[in-house]
Amino acid sequence: MQIKDFAAKYHIQPDTVRYYEKENILVPKRRENGYREYDVACEKQLQFIIVLKQLGFTIKEIQQVLLLRDQPISIECNVSTVSLLDEKMINLEEKIRFYQQALKVVHRIKELINEGKYERNKEVIEELLFGFFNNIQSGGI
């Protein structure tokens, strides 16, 4: 499969695929004419990358995961992997808390606006939004 088709299959831009290659997290085979060939191994690798990106991993962290994955199993490798995953879990838990709070605020605003009640509740809505903003700024969420 060529880069255009490969990228389209996964709903990403060819430049993204090239960037992943440049960062050495995706390594397609080269044909005799120099064209890249994306095989099943590349597809699995890209699926892995996409999942890690969705989980909030940076390119550097993906590189680290790939390095750890390709190393022989050892105590050091295990400790490094667990440490990285602990960090990601904390990050995801923070995002979950943020979105839970955001959802509560949006639900409350919807209740206050529903059935033409915006004008009557305008100040309460603004207080909710400013309170949410202040919680974000202070690190409370």
Residue pairs with C-beta under 8 A, 6 or more apart in sequence:
1 9
1 37
1 38
1 39
2 35
2 36
2 37
2 38
3 14
3 17
3 18
3 36
3 38
4 14
5 38
6 17
6 38
6 42
6 43
6 46
7 13
7 14
7 16
7 17
9 43
10 46
10 47
10 50
12 50
17 26
17 46
20 26
20 46
20 49
21 27
21 28
21 36
23 59
23 63
24 63
25 45
25 49
25 59
25 62
25 63
25 66
26 42
26 45
26 46
26 49
27 42
27 45
28 36
28 37
28 38
28 39
28 42
29 36
29 37
29 39
30 36
30 37
31 37
49 62
52 61
52 62
52 65
53 62
55 88
55 92
56 88
56 91
56 92
56 95
57 65
57 88
61 84
61 88
64 80
64 84
65 81
65 84
68 77
68 80
68 81
68 84
71 77
97 141
98 136
98 141
101 132
101 135
101 141
102 132
105 128
105 129
105 132
108 128
109 125
109 128
109 129
112 118
112 121
112 124
112 125
112 128
113 121
113 125
118 125
132 141
134 140
135 141
